[in-house]
Amino acid sequence: MKMQVEVRVKENVRAEYEELCMSLQVRSATYCNTMRHAATRCDTLRHTATRCDTLRHTGTHCNTLQDTARHCNTRQHTTTHCNTLHHTASLCITLHHTATHCVPLQHTATRCNRPRVVCVTSVTHRSTLQHTATHCNTLQHTATHCNTLRYTATH
């Protein structure tokens, strides 16, 4: 009987050992699966963080490009405006020169219109001079307007 008890004790110890061993294997496998899942999730999070940093960098770069585009458009508008003013100023200088040239013609026309002044011109020539004087007055008015525009453009 002693041997039977010893055999039963050994069988019980062995059964407990196998049960304990099986329990440890199951716990170890569960722990290992949990750790593997955590590592996979960590890799996914690391990949997501890297992608997020890339997107943030791209967003910053895009904002910089938008600011540059706005600045460029403003400069382009200013250049166009400046070119228009330059063209207007050139036209004004030409008109001013023409108006300055008209002053002697206007003076001559005024002299021809005075009574008792000997004018060796025909009636047609006098009419042409009067027309020229009127045209010169218009040019002088335009030149004055241009001078105002030029002053505005430079200030």
GROMACS elastic network, one bead per residue, 0.5 to 0.9 nm:
[ bonds ]
;  ai    aj funct       b0    kb
    1     5     6  0.61391   500
    1     6     6  0.84324   500
    2     5     6  0.50759   500
    2     6     6  0.61033   500
    2     7     6  0.85208   500
    3     7     6  0.59512   500
    3     8     6  0.83532   500
    4     8     6  0.60104   500
    4     9     6  0.83937   500
    5     9     6  0.59300   500
    5    10     6  0.83730   500
    6    10     6  0.60064   500
    6    11     6  0.84131   500
    7    10     6  0.50025   500
    7    11     6  0.59865   500
    7    12     6  0.84547   500
    8    12     6  0.59266   500
    8    13     6  0.83493   500
    9    13     6  0.59419   500
    9    14     6  0.82776   500
   10    13     6  0.50005   500
   10    14     6  0.58577   500
   10    15     6  0.83712   500
   11    15     6  0.59136   500
   11    16     6  0.84275   500
   12    16     6  0.59936   500
   12    17     6  0.83196   500
   13    16     6  0.50484   500
   13    17     6  0.59073   500
   13    18     6  0.84864   500
   14    18     6  0.60433   500
   14    19     6  0.83818   500
   15    18     6  0.50834   500
   15    19     6  0.59568   500
   15    20     6  0.84055   500
   16    20     6  0.58941   500
   16    21     6  0.82829   500
   17    20     6  0.50250   500
   17    21     6  0.58789   500
   17    22     6  0.83856   500
   18    22     6  0.58792   500
   18    23     6  0.83817   500
   19    22     6  0.50183   500
   19    23     6  0.60586   500
   19    24     6  0.85423   500
   20    23     6  0.50057   500
   20    24     6  0.61172   500
   20    25     6  0.85714   500
   21    24     6  0.50757   500
   21    25     6  0.61624   500
   21    26     6  0.86373   500
   22    25     6  0.50479   500
   22    26     6  0.61854   500
   22    27     6  0.85654   500
   23    26     6  0.51469   500
   23    27     6  0.61031   500
   23    28     6  0.83977   500
   24    27     6  0.50356   500
   24    28     6  0.57989   500
   24    29     6  0.83380   500
   25    29     6  0.59150   500
   25    30     6  0.84261   500
   26    29     6  0.51007   500
   26    30     6  0.60818   500
   26    31     6  0.84775   500
   27    30     6  0.50445   500
   27    31     6  0.59656   500
   27    32     6  0.83609   500
   28    31     6  0.50158   500
   28    32     6  0.58962   500
   28    33     6  0.84569   500
   29    33     6  0.60347   500
   29    34     6  0.84655   500
   30    33     6  0.50827   500
   30    34     6  0.60652   500
   30    35     6  0.85433   500
   31    34     6  0.50028   500
   31    35     6  0.60948   500
   31    36     6  0.85100   500
   32    35     6  0.50612   500
   32    36     6  0.60437   500
   32    37     6  0.85188   500
   33    37     6  0.60383   500
   33    38     6  0.84759   500
   34    37     6  0.50848   500
   34    38     6  0.60915   500
   34    39     6  0.85898   500
   35    39     6  0.60859   500
   35    40     6  0.85737   500
   36    39     6  0.50796   500
   36    40     6  0.62059   500
   36    41     6  0.85802   500
   37    40     6  0.51089   500
   37    41     6  0.61170   500
   37    42     6  0.85243   500
   38    41     6  0.50378   500
   38    42     6  0.60153   500
   38    43     6  0.86002   500
   39    43     6  0.61781   500
   39    44     6  0.85854   500
   40    43     6  0.51146   500
   40    44     6  0.62214   500
   40    45     6  0.86444   500
   41    45     6  0.61428   500
   41    46     6  0.85613   500
   42    45     6  0.50292   500
   42    46     6  0.60761   500
   42    47     6  0.85563   500
   43    46     6  0.50151   500
   43    47     6  0.61257   500
   43    48     6  0.85332   500
   44    47     6  0.50911   500
   44    48     6  0.61131   500
   44    49     6  0.85893   500
   45    49     6  0.60551   500
   45    50     6  0.85673   500
   46    49     6  0.50725   500
   46    50     6  0.62179   500
   46    51     6  0.86208   500
   47    50     6  0.51459   500
   47    51     6  0.61930   500
   47    52     6  0.85625   500
   48    51     6  0.50459   500
   48    52     6  0.60188   500
   48    53     6  0.86002   500
   49    53     6  0.61699   500
   49    54     6  0.86012   500
   50    53     6  0.51470   500
   50    54     6  0.62753   500
   50    55     6  0.86926   500
   51    54     6  0.50079   500
   51    55     6  0.61654   500
   51    56     6  0.85792   500
   52    55     6  0.50229   500
   52    56     6  0.60733   500
   52    57     6  0.85335   500
   53    56     6  0.50317   500
   53    57     6  0.61210   500
   53    58     6  0.85446   500
   54    57     6  0.50956   500
   54    58     6  0.61354   500
   54    59     6  0.85828   500
   55    59     6  0.60442   500
   55    60     6  0.86000   500
   56    59     6  0.50136   500
   56    60     6  0.62352   500
   56    61     6  0.86118   500
   57    60     6  0.51690   500
   57    61     6  0.62023   500
   57    62     6  0.85854   500
   58    61     6  0.50260   500
   58    62     6  0.60361   500
   58    63     6  0.86144   500
   59    62     6  0.50002   500
   59    63     6  0.61813   500
   59    64     6  0.86185   500
   60    63     6  0.51390   500
   60    64     6  0.62714   500
   60    65     6  0.87139   500
   61    64     6  0.50938   500
   61    65     6  0.62755   500
   61    66     6  0.87191   500
   62    65     6  0.50419   500
   62    66     6  0.62047   500
   62    67     6  0.86843   500
   63    66     6  0.50370   500
   63    67     6  0.62235   500
   63    68     6  0.85756   500
   64    67     6  0.51557   500
   64    68     6  0.61775   500
   64    69     6  0.86292   500
   65    69     6  0.60837   500
   65    70     6  0.86366   500
   66    69     6  0.50220   500
   66    70     6  0.62242   500
   66    71     6  0.85950   500
   67    70     6  0.51540   500
   67    71     6  0.61682   500
   67    72     6  0.85510   500
   68    71     6  0.50530   500
   68    72     6  0.60301   500
   68    73     6  0.85732   500
   69    73     6  0.61046   500
   69    74     6  0.85810   500
   70    73     6  0.51280   500
   70    74     6  0.62331   500
   70    75     6  0.86963   500
   71    74     6  0.51333   500
   71    75     6  0.62782   500
   71    76     6  0.86273   500
   72    75     6  0.50640   500
   72    76     6  0.60580   500
   72    77     6  0.85735   500
   73    77     6  0.61127   500
   73    78     6  0.85288   500
   74    77     6  0.51285   500
   74    78     6  0.61577   500
   74    79     6  0.85840   500
   75    79     6  0.60170   500
   75    80     6  0.85487   500
   76    79     6  0.50355   500
   76    80     6  0.61767   500
   76    81     6  0.85723   500
   77    80     6  0.51488   500
   77    81     6  0.61690   500
   77    82     6  0.85448   500
   78    81     6  0.50285   500
   78    82     6  0.59998   500
   78    83     6  0.85440   500
   79    83     6  0.60524   500
   79    84     6  0.85387   500
   80    83     6  0.51073   500
   80    84     6  0.62372   500
   80    85     6  0.86760   500
   81    84     6  0.51106   500
   81    85     6  0.62529   500
   81    86     6  0.86262   500
   82    85     6  0.50265   500
   82    86     6  0.60577   500
   82    87     6  0.85705   500
   82   153     6  0.83856   500
   83    87     6  0.61354   500
   83    88     6  0.85478   500
   84    87     6  0.51272   500
   84    88     6  0.61719   500
   84    89     6  0.85807   500
   85    89     6  0.60229   500
   85    90     6  0.85724   500
   85   149     6  0.84388   500
   85   150     6  0.78286   500
   85   153     6  0.64167   500
   86    89     6  0.50186   500
   86    90     6  0.61977   500
   86    91     6  0.86127   500
   86   150     6  0.87520   500
   86   153     6  0.84643   500
   87    90     6  0.51297   500
   87    91     6  0.62428   500
   87    92     6  0.85967   500
   88    91     6  0.50472   500
   88    92     6  0.60802   500
   88    93     6  0.86567   500
   88   146     6  0.77598   500
   88   149     6  0.80776   500
   88   150     6  0.78542   500
   89    93     6  0.61838   500
   89    94     6  0.86810   500
   89   146     6  0.71551   500
   89   147     6  0.81879   500
   89   149     6  0.76209   500
   89   150     6  0.56998   500
   89   153     6  0.83122   500
   90    93     6  0.51525   500
   90    94     6  0.64010   500
   90    95     6  0.87271   500
   91    94     6  0.51579   500
   91    95     6  0.62229   500
   91    96     6  0.85448   500
   91   146     6  0.81381   500
   92    96     6  0.59018   500
   92    97     6  0.84432   500
   92   142     6  0.79949   500
   92   143     6  0.60303   500
   92   144     6  0.87376   500
   92   145     6  0.83991   500
   92   147     6  0.68766   500
   92   149     6  0.84754   500
   92   150     6  0.77305   500
   93    96     6  0.50055   500
   93    97     6  0.61154   500
   93    98     6  0.85838   500
   93   143     6  0.77757   500
   93   146     6  0.79309   500
   93   147     6  0.83220   500
   94    97     6  0.51195   500
   94    98     6  0.62186   500
   94    99     6  0.85887   500
   94   143     6  0.86154   500
   95    99     6  0.59871   500
   95   100     6  0.84737   500
   95   139     6  0.65193   500
   95   140     6  0.78395   500
   95   142     6  0.71744   500
   95   143     6  0.55211   500
   95   146     6  0.80762   500
   96   100     6  0.60718   500
   96   101     6  0.85488   500
   96   139     6  0.76271   500
   96   140     6  0.70116   500
   96   142     6  0.80085   500
   96   144     6  0.77519   500
   96   146     6  0.79354   500
   96   147     6  0.81941   500
   97   100     6  0.51044   500
   97   101     6  0.62753   500
   97   102     6  0.87047   500
   97   143     6  0.84538   500
   98   101     6  0.50250   500
   98   102     6  0.62416   500
   98   136     6  0.80931   500
   98   139     6  0.72260   500
   98   140     6  0.82919   500
   98   143     6  0.86399   500
   99   103     6  0.66501   500
   99   136     6  0.59616   500
   99   137     6  0.77730   500
   99   138     6  0.85010   500
   99   139     6  0.52916   500
   99   141     6  0.85471   500
   99   142     6  0.85119   500
   99   143     6  0.67724   500
  100   103     6  0.55230   500
  100   104     6  0.80302   500
  100   136     6  0.87310   500
  100   140     6  0.76398   500
  101   104     6  0.64702   500
  101   105     6  0.73932   500
  101   136     6  0.85258   500
  102   105     6  0.50921   500
  102   106     6  0.60513   500
  102   107     6  0.85613   500
  102   132     6  0.79206   500
  102   133     6  0.71866   500
  102   135     6  0.84272   500
  102   136     6  0.51493   500
  102   137     6  0.80641   500
  102   139     6  0.81381   500
  102   140     6  0.81455   500
  103   106     6  0.50860   500
  103   107     6  0.61517   500
  103   108     6  0.86671   500
  103   133     6  0.81957   500
  103   136     6  0.72283   500
  103   137     6  0.86495   500
  103   140     6  0.86954   500
  104   108     6  0.61984   500
  104   109     6  0.86326   500
  105   108     6  0.50584   500
  105   109     6  0.61850   500
  105   110     6  0.86231   500
  105   129     6  0.72476   500
  105   132     6  0.72970   500
  105   133     6  0.65188   500
  105   136     6  0.80762   500
  106   110     6  0.61225   500
  106   111     6  0.86001   500
  106   129     6  0.75403   500
  106   130     6  0.78277   500
  106   132     6  0.72926   500
  106   134     6  0.80732   500
  106   136     6  0.69904   500
  106   137     6  0.82099   500
  107   110     6  0.51411   500
  107   111     6  0.62928   500
  107   112     6  0.87523   500
  107   133     6  0.82228   500
  108   111     6  0.51083   500
  108   112     6  0.62683   500
  108   113     6  0.87778   500
  108   129     6  0.77094   500
  108   133     6  0.87703   500
  109   112     6  0.50830   500
  109   113     6  0.63270   500
  109   114     6  0.89974   500
  109   126     6  0.70616   500
  109   127     6  0.88935   500
  109   128     6  0.88454   500
  109   129     6  0.52038   500
  109   130     6  0.58155   500
  109   132     6  0.81498   500
  109   133     6  0.64871   500
  110   113     6  0.52174   500
  110   114     6  0.66397   500
  110   129     6  0.87530   500
  110   130     6  0.80497   500
  110   133     6  0.82882   500
  111   114     6  0.54793   500
  111   115     6  0.87822   500
  111   117     6  0.72557   500
  111   119     6  0.81871   500
  112   115     6  0.80424   500
  112   117     6  0.69790   500
  112   118     6  0.78104   500
  112   119     6  0.58007   500
  112   120     6  0.88243   500
  112   121     6  0.81458   500
  112   126     6  0.67869   500
  112   129     6  0.84381   500
  112   130     6  0.89972   500
  113   117     6  0.81656   500
  113   119     6  0.87277   500
  113   126     6  0.76944   500
  113   130     6  0.84193   500
  114   117     6  0.59196   500
  114   118     6  0.89099   500
  115   118     6  0.82543   500
  116   119     6  0.88050   500
  118   121     6  0.89505   500
  119   122     6  0.83173   500
  119   126     6  0.89958   500
  121   124     6  0.79841   500
  121   125     6  0.58786   500
  121   126     6  0.64766   500
  122   125     6  0.51885   500
  122   126     6  0.62913   500
  122   127     6  0.87010   500
  123   126     6  0.50338   500
  123   127     6  0.61972   500
  123   128     6  0.86241   500
  124   127     6  0.50608   500
  124   128     6  0.62081   500
  124   129     6  0.86356   500
  125   129     6  0.61536   500
  125   130     6  0.86102   500
  126   129     6  0.50323   500
  126   130     6  0.61925   500
  126   131     6  0.86226   500
  127   130     6  0.50267   500
  127   131     6  0.61629   500
  127   132     6  0.84957   500
  128   131     6  0.50684   500
  128   132     6  0.60455   500
  128   133     6  0.85270   500
  129   133     6  0.60236   500
  129   134     6  0.85867   500
  130   133     6  0.50034   500
  130   134     6  0.62302   500
  130   135     6  0.85630   500
  131   134     6  0.51315   500
  131   135     6  0.61684   500
  131   136     6  0.85364   500
  132   136     6  0.60102   500
  132   137     6  0.86120   500
  133   137     6  0.62137   500
  133   138     6  0.87095   500
  134   137     6  0.51085   500
  134   138     6  0.64645   500
  134   139     6  0.87374   500
  135   138     6  0.51352   500
  135   139     6  0.62685   500
  135   140     6  0.86823   500
  136   140     6  0.60404   500
  136   141     6  0.85177   500
  137   140     6  0.50519   500
  137   141     6  0.61929   500
  137   142     6  0.85701   500
  138   141     6  0.51260   500
  138   142     6  0.61843   500
  138   143     6  0.85809   500
  139   143     6  0.59967   500
  139   144     6  0.85519   500
  140   144     6  0.61492   500
  140   145     6  0.85744   500
  141   144     6  0.51489   500
  141   145     6  0.63125   500
  141   146     6  0.86466   500
  142   145     6  0.50107   500
  142   146     6  0.60941   500
  142   147     6  0.86120   500
  143   147     6  0.61159   500
  143   148     6  0.86142   500
  144   147     6  0.50806   500
  144   148     6  0.64159   500
  144   149     6  0.87602   500
  145   148     6  0.51356   500
  145   149     6  0.63535   500
  145   150     6  0.87125   500
  146   150     6  0.60289   500
  146   151     6  0.84800   500
  147   151     6  0.60886   500
  147   152     6  0.85141   500
  148   151     6  0.51195   500
  148   152     6  0.61947   500
  148   153     6  0.85914   500
  149   153     6  0.60402   500
  149   154     6  0.86874   500
  150   154     6  0.62519   500
  150   155     6  0.86297   500
  151   154     6  0.53598   500
  151   155     6  0.62458   500
  152   155     6  0.52632   500
